[in-house]
Amino acid sequence: MSVPTQEIFRAIVEEMAEGVIFLDAADIIRVLNPAAERIRKVSAQKFTGRPIFDIHPARVHEQIVDLLGSLKSGEVASHHRIISAQGRYFDNTYTAVREADGSYLGTLLVSRDITEKKNLSEENLQLKKILSGPFEKFSFVAHSPAIKIPLDMVQAVAPLDSSVLLFGESGTGKEHFVEMLHSLSARARAPLVNVNCAALPENLIESELFGHVKGAFTGAVSDHPGKFVQAHKGTLFLDEIGELPLPAQAKLLRVLQERRVQAVGGRRETAVDVRIVAATNRDLAEEVRQGRFRPDLYFRLNVIQIPIPPLRERREDIIPLAGYFATHFARQMGKPVPALSSELKKCLLACSFPGNVRQLKHAMERAVALGKEAEILPADLPPELLEGGLDAPPEPGFAPGQPLREALQKYEQEIILAALRHHGSRKSETALSLGISRKALWEKMQRYGVAEMLP
Protein backbone atom coordinates (compact mmCIF):
# COMPACT_ATOMS: atom_id res chain seq x y z
CA MET A 1 0.00 0.00 0.00
CA SER A 2 1.57 3.28 -1.12
CA VAL A 3 1.81 6.24 1.23
CA PRO A 4 0.34 9.50 -0.09
CA THR A 5 2.98 11.98 -1.22
CA GLN A 6 1.53 14.64 1.10
CA GLU A 7 2.06 12.38 4.12
CA ILE A 8 5.67 11.70 3.08
CA PHE A 9 6.36 15.42 2.83
CA ARG A 10 4.71 16.02 6.22
CA ALA A 11 6.87 13.29 7.83
CA ILE A 12 10.03 14.74 6.31
CA VAL A 13 9.22 18.24 7.59
CA GLU A 14 8.40 16.93 11.06
CA GLU A 15 11.75 15.11 11.33
CA MET A 16 13.96 17.88 9.92
CA ALA A 17 16.62 19.34 12.26
CA GLU A 18 16.05 22.74 10.65
CA GLY A 19 13.17 24.90 11.78
CA VAL A 20 10.53 25.12 9.03
CA ILE A 21 7.67 27.63 8.88
CA PHE A 22 5.38 28.06 5.87
CA LEU A 23 3.25 31.19 5.40
CA ASP A 24 0.40 31.38 2.95
CA ALA A 25 -0.18 34.30 0.59
CA ALA A 26 -1.90 36.22 3.42
CA ASP A 27 1.16 35.77 5.72
CA ILE A 28 -0.69 33.25 7.92
CA ILE A 29 1.35 30.44 9.50
CA ARG A 30 0.23 27.10 8.06
CA VAL A 31 3.19 24.86 8.97
CA LEU A 32 5.44 25.14 12.03
CA ASN A 33 7.55 22.00 12.62
CA PRO A 34 8.95 20.75 15.99
CA ALA A 35 12.44 22.14 15.26
CA ALA A 36 10.93 25.60 14.68
CA GLU A 37 9.10 25.28 17.99
CA ARG A 38 12.42 24.58 19.79
CA ILE A 39 14.35 27.30 17.97
CA ARG A 40 11.75 30.06 18.29
CA LYS A 41 10.38 29.00 21.69
CA VAL A 42 6.78 28.95 20.41
CA SER A 43 3.98 26.37 20.23
CA ALA A 44 2.72 25.15 16.85
CA GLN A 45 -0.69 24.51 18.35
CA LYS A 46 -0.90 28.10 19.57
CA PHE A 47 0.49 29.92 16.52
CA THR A 48 -0.63 27.88 13.51
CA GLY A 49 -3.38 29.88 11.80
CA ARG A 50 -2.07 33.21 13.14
CA PRO A 51 -0.11 35.94 11.26
CA ILE A 52 3.68 35.64 11.23
CA PHE A 53 3.84 39.02 13.00
CA ASP A 54 2.49 37.42 16.19
CA ILE A 55 5.79 35.59 16.86
CA HIS A 56 7.94 38.70 16.34
CA PRO A 57 8.25 41.84 18.48
CA ALA A 58 6.55 44.97 17.15
CA ARG A 59 9.89 46.71 16.51
CA VAL A 60 10.67 44.38 13.56
CA HIS A 61 7.18 44.26 12.00
CA GLU A 62 8.06 46.93 9.46
CA GLN A 63 11.16 44.97 8.37
CA ILE A 64 9.06 41.81 7.95
CA VAL A 65 6.49 43.69 5.84
CA ASP A 66 9.27 44.97 3.56
CA LEU A 67 10.87 41.52 3.28
CA LEU A 68 7.62 39.71 2.46
CA GLY A 69 6.67 42.45 0.03
CA SER A 70 9.93 42.01 -1.92
CA LEU A 71 9.35 38.24 -2.07
CA LYS A 72 5.74 38.59 -3.24
CA SER A 73 6.61 41.13 -5.93
CA GLY A 74 9.41 38.97 -7.28
CA GLU A 75 11.97 41.67 -6.53
CA VAL A 76 13.98 38.95 -4.77
CA ALA A 77 13.54 35.18 -4.92
CA SER A 78 14.97 34.57 -1.45
CA HIS A 79 16.55 36.42 1.43
CA HIS A 80 19.24 35.24 3.82
CA ARG A 81 20.36 36.66 7.18
CA ILE A 82 21.97 35.56 10.46
CA ILE A 83 20.22 36.47 13.70
CA SER A 84 21.00 36.05 17.40
CA ALA A 85 18.34 34.76 19.79
CA GLN A 86 18.42 33.13 23.23
CA GLY A 87 22.20 33.28 23.21
CA ARG A 88 22.50 31.27 19.96
CA TYR A 89 22.98 32.11 16.27
CA PHE A 90 20.63 31.10 13.47
CA ASP A 91 20.99 31.19 9.69
CA ASN A 92 17.50 32.16 8.44
CA THR A 93 16.46 31.79 4.79
CA TYR A 94 13.20 33.23 3.42
CA THR A 95 12.15 31.83 0.01
CA ALA A 96 9.10 32.68 -2.13
CA VAL A 97 7.07 29.59 -3.16
CA ARG A 98 5.29 29.95 -6.52
CA GLU A 99 3.01 28.01 -8.83
CA ALA A 100 4.26 26.89 -12.24
CA ASP A 101 2.70 30.04 -13.73
CA GLY A 102 4.66 32.20 -11.30
CA SER A 103 1.76 33.12 -9.02
CA TYR A 104 2.74 33.57 -5.37
CA LEU A 105 1.67 30.79 -2.97
CA GLY A 106 3.53 31.79 0.19
CA THR A 107 6.90 32.01 1.91
CA LEU A 108 9.08 29.22 3.30
CA LEU A 109 11.21 30.13 6.36
CA VAL A 110 14.07 27.77 7.20
CA SER A 111 16.20 28.30 10.35
CA ARG A 112 19.51 26.50 10.94
CA ASP A 113 21.35 26.62 14.28
CA ILE A 114 24.92 27.68 13.41
CA THR A 115 26.07 28.60 16.92
CA GLU A 116 28.91 26.06 17.08
CA LYS A 117 30.09 26.91 13.57
CA LYS A 118 30.08 30.65 14.33
CA ASN A 119 31.89 30.19 17.65
CA LEU A 120 34.55 28.06 15.97
CA SER A 121 34.97 30.68 13.26
CA GLU A 122 35.38 33.46 15.85
CA GLU A 123 37.90 31.39 17.81
CA ASN A 124 39.93 30.86 14.63
CA LEU A 125 39.84 34.59 13.90
CA GLN A 126 41.05 35.37 17.42
CA LEU A 127 43.87 32.84 17.17
CA LYS A 128 44.94 34.34 13.82
CA LYS A 129 44.80 37.79 15.40
CA ILE A 130 47.10 36.70 18.21
CA LEU A 131 49.54 34.85 15.96
CA SER A 132 49.81 37.83 13.61
CA GLY A 133 49.84 40.44 16.39
CA PRO A 134 52.53 43.05 17.14
CA PHE A 135 56.03 42.02 18.17
CA GLU A 136 55.47 42.94 21.80
CA LYS A 137 51.85 42.28 22.66
CA PHE A 138 51.42 38.52 22.65
CA SER A 139 54.96 37.22 22.45
CA PHE A 140 55.80 34.92 25.32
CA VAL A 141 59.23 33.48 25.90
CA ALA A 142 58.27 30.13 27.36
CA HIS A 143 61.16 27.70 27.46
CA SER A 144 60.80 26.85 31.14
CA PRO A 145 58.25 24.30 32.38
CA ALA A 146 57.25 26.79 35.11
CA ILE A 147 55.80 29.35 32.69
CA LYS A 148 54.16 26.80 30.40
CA ILE A 149 51.81 25.75 33.21
CA PRO A 150 49.98 29.12 33.49
CA LEU A 151 50.00 29.53 29.69
CA ASP A 152 48.26 26.17 29.31
CA MET A 153 45.77 27.15 32.03
CA VAL A 154 44.97 30.43 30.26
CA GLN A 155 44.19 28.63 27.01
CA ALA A 156 41.98 26.14 28.87
CA VAL A 157 39.90 28.67 30.82
CA ALA A 158 39.77 31.55 28.29
CA PRO A 159 36.55 30.30 26.60
CA LEU A 160 34.78 30.12 29.98
CA ASP A 161 33.03 32.96 31.79
CA SER A 162 34.34 32.00 35.23
CA SER A 163 36.18 34.56 37.35
CA VAL A 164 39.96 34.18 37.30
CA LEU A 165 42.46 35.21 39.99
CA LEU A 166 46.07 35.68 38.88
CA PHE A 167 48.62 35.81 41.66
CA GLY A 168 52.33 36.41 41.53
CA GLU A 169 55.00 38.92 42.43
CA SER A 170 55.14 42.40 40.94
CA GLY A 171 56.71 42.50 37.50
CA THR A 172 55.86 38.94 36.46
CA GLY A 173 53.71 40.13 33.54
CA LYS A 174 50.23 39.37 34.86
CA GLU A 175 48.71 41.96 32.51
CA HIS A 176 49.88 39.96 29.46
CA PHE A 177 48.04 36.90 30.74
CA VAL A 178 44.91 39.03 31.12
CA GLU A 179 45.19 40.16 27.50
CA MET A 180 45.47 36.55 26.41
CA LEU A 181 42.45 35.54 28.50
CA HIS A 182 40.38 38.30 26.93
CA SER A 183 41.55 37.82 23.35
CA LEU A 184 40.93 34.06 23.39
CA SER A 185 37.44 34.47 24.89
CA ALA A 186 34.04 34.96 23.27
CA ARG A 187 34.18 38.53 24.65
CA ALA A 188 37.20 39.50 22.55
CA ARG A 189 35.29 42.01 20.44
CA ALA A 190 34.05 43.85 23.53
CA PRO A 191 36.25 46.08 25.73
CA LEU A 192 39.01 44.96 28.07
CA VAL A 193 38.96 47.57 30.85
CA ASN A 194 41.86 47.77 33.31
CA VAL A 195 41.48 49.10 36.86
CA ASN A 196 44.52 49.61 39.07
CA CYS A 197 42.94 49.31 42.51
CA ALA A 198 46.07 50.63 44.22
CA ALA A 199 45.97 53.88 42.25
CA LEU A 200 42.32 54.71 43.03
CA PRO A 201 41.88 57.52 45.59
CA GLU A 202 39.87 56.03 48.46
CA ASN A 203 37.14 58.69 48.27
CA LEU A 204 36.64 58.10 44.53
CA ILE A 205 36.73 54.31 44.33
CA GLU A 206 32.94 53.95 44.10
CA SER A 207 32.72 56.68 41.45
CA GLU A 208 35.49 55.16 39.34
CA LEU A 209 34.11 51.63 39.48
CA PHE A 210 30.36 52.27 39.35
CA GLY A 211 30.13 55.75 37.82
CA HIS A 212 28.50 59.00 38.92
CA VAL A 213 25.92 61.44 37.62
CA LYS A 214 26.47 65.12 37.01
CA GLY A 215 26.41 67.10 40.25
CA ALA A 216 26.75 64.04 42.50
CA PHE A 217 29.69 65.70 44.27
CA THR A 218 32.05 68.62 43.87
CA GLY A 219 33.89 68.20 40.58
CA ALA A 220 31.28 65.90 38.99
CA VAL A 221 30.71 68.22 36.02
CA SER A 222 29.30 65.50 33.77
CA ASP A 223 27.98 61.95 33.88
CA HIS A 224 30.67 59.27 34.19
CA PRO A 225 29.75 55.67 33.27
CA GLY A 226 32.26 53.89 35.52
CA LYS A 227 34.51 50.92 34.75
CA PHE A 228 31.82 48.24 35.05
CA VAL A 229 29.60 49.92 32.47
CA GLN A 230 32.58 50.60 30.20
CA ALA A 231 33.43 46.88 30.29
CA HIS A 232 29.86 45.70 29.54
CA LYS A 233 29.93 42.46 27.50
CA GLY A 234 33.72 42.41 27.89
CA THR A 235 36.36 41.80 30.57
CA LEU A 236 37.08 43.87 33.68
CA PHE A 237 40.63 43.49 35.00
CA LEU A 238 40.96 44.42 38.69
CA ASP A 239 44.70 44.73 39.20
CA GLU A 240 46.13 44.77 42.73
CA ILE A 241 42.73 43.75 44.11
CA GLY A 242 44.28 43.26 47.55
CA GLU A 243 44.69 47.04 47.87
CA LEU A 244 40.94 47.73 47.99
CA PRO A 245 39.81 49.00 51.42
CA LEU A 246 37.20 46.88 53.22
CA PRO A 247 34.26 49.28 52.58
CA ALA A 248 35.00 49.21 48.85
CA GLN A 249 35.27 45.41 48.96
CA ALA A 250 31.70 45.20 50.32
CA LYS A 251 30.33 47.35 47.50
CA LEU A 252 32.27 45.39 44.89
CA LEU A 253 30.90 42.11 46.26
CA ARG A 254 27.31 43.37 45.94
CA VAL A 255 27.85 44.26 42.29
CA LEU A 256 29.47 40.90 41.54
CA GLN A 257 26.51 39.12 43.14
CA GLU A 258 23.72 41.17 41.57
CA ARG A 259 25.43 42.12 38.30
CA ARG A 260 23.92 45.59 38.60
CA VAL A 261 25.53 48.95 39.38
CA GLN A 262 24.13 52.19 40.66
CA ALA A 263 26.04 55.35 39.83
CA VAL A 264 26.91 57.72 42.69
CA GLY A 265 24.04 60.20 42.88
CA GLY A 266 21.92 58.14 40.52
CA ARG A 267 18.56 56.52 41.20
CA ARG A 268 18.48 53.74 38.62
CA GLU A 269 20.50 50.56 38.53
CA THR A 270 22.19 49.40 35.33
CA ALA A 271 22.62 45.73 34.46
CA VAL A 272 26.20 44.81 33.57
CA ASP A 273 27.58 41.68 31.94
CA VAL A 274 31.31 41.44 32.57
CA ARG A 275 33.88 38.73 33.14
CA ILE A 276 36.04 39.46 36.16
CA VAL A 277 39.78 38.84 36.13
CA ALA A 278 41.65 39.95 39.24
CA ALA A 279 45.35 39.99 40.06
CA THR A 280 47.36 40.37 43.23
CA ASN A 281 50.91 40.05 44.51
CA ARG A 282 49.66 39.23 48.00
CA ASP A 283 48.63 36.01 49.69
CA LEU A 284 44.90 36.77 49.77
CA ALA A 285 44.15 33.71 51.91
CA GLU A 286 46.46 35.15 54.58
CA GLU A 287 44.86 38.59 54.12
CA VAL A 288 41.49 36.94 54.83
CA ARG A 289 42.87 35.32 58.02
CA GLN A 290 44.21 38.69 59.13
CA GLY A 291 40.83 40.35 58.54
CA ARG A 292 42.12 42.61 55.78
CA PHE A 293 40.16 40.98 52.94
CA ARG A 294 36.56 39.81 52.92
CA PRO A 295 36.28 36.01 52.74
CA ASP A 296 33.08 36.14 50.66
CA LEU A 297 34.76 38.39 48.08
CA TYR A 298 37.83 36.13 48.07
CA PHE A 299 35.75 33.06 47.26
CA ARG A 300 33.79 35.01 44.63
CA LEU A 301 37.01 36.00 42.84
CA ASN A 302 39.00 32.83 43.44
CA VAL A 303 37.00 30.53 41.14
CA ILE A 304 39.99 29.67 38.94
CA GLN A 305 43.44 30.49 40.32
CA ILE A 306 46.42 30.86 38.01
CA PRO A 307 49.86 31.27 39.64
CA ILE A 308 52.46 33.28 37.70
CA PRO A 309 56.01 32.20 38.66
CA PRO A 310 58.75 34.74 39.45
CA LEU A 311 61.65 35.03 37.03
CA ARG A 312 64.04 33.31 39.45
CA GLU A 313 61.93 30.14 39.06
CA ARG A 314 62.15 30.20 35.28
CA ARG A 315 65.91 30.47 34.76
CA GLU A 316 65.68 28.88 31.29
CA ASP A 317 63.84 32.03 30.11
CA ILE A 318 66.28 34.68 31.37
CA ILE A 319 68.72 34.69 28.44
CA PRO A 320 66.02 34.28 25.73
CA LEU A 321 64.06 37.13 27.37
CA ALA A 322 67.14 39.33 27.47
CA GLY A 323 67.74 38.67 23.77
CA TYR A 324 64.09 39.36 22.98
CA PHE A 325 64.13 42.71 24.82
CA ALA A 326 67.47 43.69 23.28
CA THR A 327 66.09 43.06 19.79
CA HIS A 328 62.86 44.90 20.54
CA PHE A 329 64.52 48.04 21.93
CA ALA A 330 67.21 48.12 19.25
CA ARG A 331 64.51 48.12 16.56
CA GLN A 332 62.53 50.73 18.49
CA MET A 333 65.58 53.00 18.80
CA GLY A 334 66.76 52.43 15.23
CA LYS A 335 70.03 50.86 16.38
CA PRO A 336 71.80 47.66 15.28
CA VAL A 337 70.68 44.65 17.30
CA PRO A 338 73.47 43.96 19.81
CA ALA A 339 74.68 40.51 20.82
CA LEU A 340 74.69 39.32 24.41
CA SER A 341 78.24 38.83 25.63
CA SER A 342 79.13 35.65 27.51
CA GLU A 343 80.01 37.80 30.54
CA LEU A 344 76.57 39.41 30.43
CA LYS A 345 74.83 36.02 30.30
CA LYS A 346 76.74 34.82 33.37
CA CYS A 347 75.85 38.03 35.18
CA LEU A 348 72.15 37.78 34.33
CA LEU A 349 71.95 34.14 35.40
CA ALA A 350 73.47 35.09 38.77
CA CYS A 351 70.88 37.82 39.45
CA SER A 352 67.91 37.28 41.77
CA PHE A 353 65.65 39.72 39.87
CA PRO A 354 63.37 40.90 42.70
CA GLY A 355 61.61 43.05 40.08
CA ASN A 356 61.11 39.99 37.84
CA VAL A 357 60.56 40.34 34.07
CA ARG A 358 59.84 44.06 34.35
CA GLN A 359 63.25 44.64 35.96
CA LEU A 360 65.00 42.64 33.24
CA LYS A 361 63.11 44.53 30.55
CA HIS A 362 64.12 47.93 31.92
CA ALA A 363 67.70 46.78 32.38
CA MET A 364 67.92 45.73 28.72
CA GLU A 365 66.33 48.99 27.58
CA ARG A 366 69.04 50.90 29.46
CA ALA A 367 71.76 48.63 28.12
CA VAL A 368 70.64 49.10 24.51
CA ALA A 369 70.27 52.86 24.94
CA LEU A 370 73.67 53.41 26.59
CA GLY A 371 75.72 50.57 25.12
CA LYS A 372 78.36 51.57 22.58
CA GLU A 373 79.71 48.16 21.61
CA ALA A 374 78.42 45.54 19.18
CA GLU A 375 77.57 43.39 22.17
CA ILE A 376 76.08 44.18 25.57
CA LEU A 377 78.51 43.99 28.50
CA PRO A 378 77.83 43.75 32.25
CA ALA A 379 78.92 47.38 32.60
CA ASP A 380 75.86 48.40 30.53
CA LEU A 381 73.48 47.05 33.17
CA PRO A 382 72.04 49.18 36.01
CA PRO A 383 74.36 49.20 39.07
CA GLU A 384 71.70 47.75 41.40
CA LEU A 385 71.39 44.67 39.20
CA LEU A 386 75.14 44.05 39.54
CA GLU A 387 74.87 44.54 43.30
CA GLY A 388 72.31 41.76 43.75
CA GLY A 389 69.04 43.36 42.69
CA LEU A 390 68.36 45.95 45.41
CA ASP A 391 67.85 43.36 48.13
CA ALA A 392 70.11 45.42 50.40
CA PRO A 393 70.02 49.11 49.36
CA PRO A 394 72.97 51.26 50.44
CA GLU A 395 72.57 53.55 53.41
CA PRO A 396 71.84 57.15 52.37
CA GLY A 397 74.82 59.38 52.78
CA PHE A 398 76.60 62.45 51.48
CA ALA A 399 77.93 62.32 47.89
CA PRO A 400 80.16 65.26 46.89
CA GLY A 401 78.60 67.23 44.05
CA GLN A 402 75.15 65.68 44.42
CA PRO A 403 72.35 68.31 44.47
CA LEU A 404 70.31 68.36 47.68
CA ARG A 405 67.04 67.77 45.82
CA GLU A 406 68.41 64.62 44.18
CA ALA A 407 69.75 63.34 47.50
CA LEU A 408 66.41 63.93 49.23
CA GLN A 409 64.56 62.10 46.47
CA LYS A 410 66.89 59.14 46.82
CA TYR A 411 66.38 59.14 50.57
CA GLU A 412 62.59 59.36 50.15
CA GLN A 413 62.70 56.43 47.74
CA GLU A 414 64.55 54.28 50.30
CA ILE A 415 62.18 55.23 53.14
CA ILE A 416 59.13 54.33 51.04
CA LEU A 417 60.72 51.04 50.01
CA ALA A 418 61.60 50.17 53.60
CA ALA A 419 58.07 51.07 54.79
CA LEU A 420 56.47 48.92 52.09
CA ARG A 421 58.65 45.96 53.01
CA HIS A 422 57.81 46.45 56.68
CA HIS A 423 54.07 46.39 55.93
CA GLY A 424 54.26 43.45 53.53
CA SER A 425 53.64 45.67 50.45
CA ARG A 426 50.23 46.70 51.84
CA LYS A 427 49.87 50.20 50.45
CA SER A 428 46.99 51.37 52.63
CA GLU A 429 48.91 50.59 55.83
CA THR A 430 52.14 51.99 54.39
CA ALA A 431 50.45 55.26 53.41
CA LEU A 432 48.87 55.55 56.87
CA SER A 433 52.20 54.97 58.63
CA LEU A 434 53.88 57.60 56.44
CA GLY A 435 51.06 60.11 56.93
CA ILE A 436 50.18 60.38 53.23
CA SER A 437 47.23 59.26 51.08
CA ARG A 438 47.21 56.01 49.09
CA LYS A 439 47.14 58.08 45.90
CA ALA A 440 50.18 60.12 46.98
CA LEU A 441 52.03 56.91 47.87
CA TRP A 442 51.18 55.37 44.49
CA GLU A 443 52.42 58.49 42.63
CA LYS A 444 55.72 58.43 44.55
CA MET A 445 56.14 54.71 43.86
CA GLN A 446 55.64 55.38 40.15
CA ARG A 447 58.03 58.33 40.17
CA TYR A 448 60.81 56.40 41.89
CA GLY A 449 60.18 52.98 40.30
CA VAL A 450 59.66 51.43 43.72
CA ALA A 451 57.20 48.76 42.50
CA GLU A 452 59.99 47.09 40.53
CA MET A 453 62.09 46.70 43.67
CA LEU A 454 59.48 44.80 45.68
CA PRO A 455 59.26 41.00 45.78
Beta strands, then each sheet from edge to edge (+ up, - down):
strand 1: 19-24
strand 2: 29-32
strand 3: 78-85
strand 4: 88-98
strand 5: 104-113
strand 6: 164-167
strand 7: 192-196
strand 8: 235-239
strand 9: 260-262
strand 10: 269-271
strand 11: 275-280
strand 12: 304-307
strand 13: 339-340
strand 14: 375-376
sheet 1: 2+ 1- 5+ 4- 3+
sheet 2: 7+ 8+ 11+ 6+ 12+
sheet 3: 9+ 10-
sheet 4: 13+ 14+
end
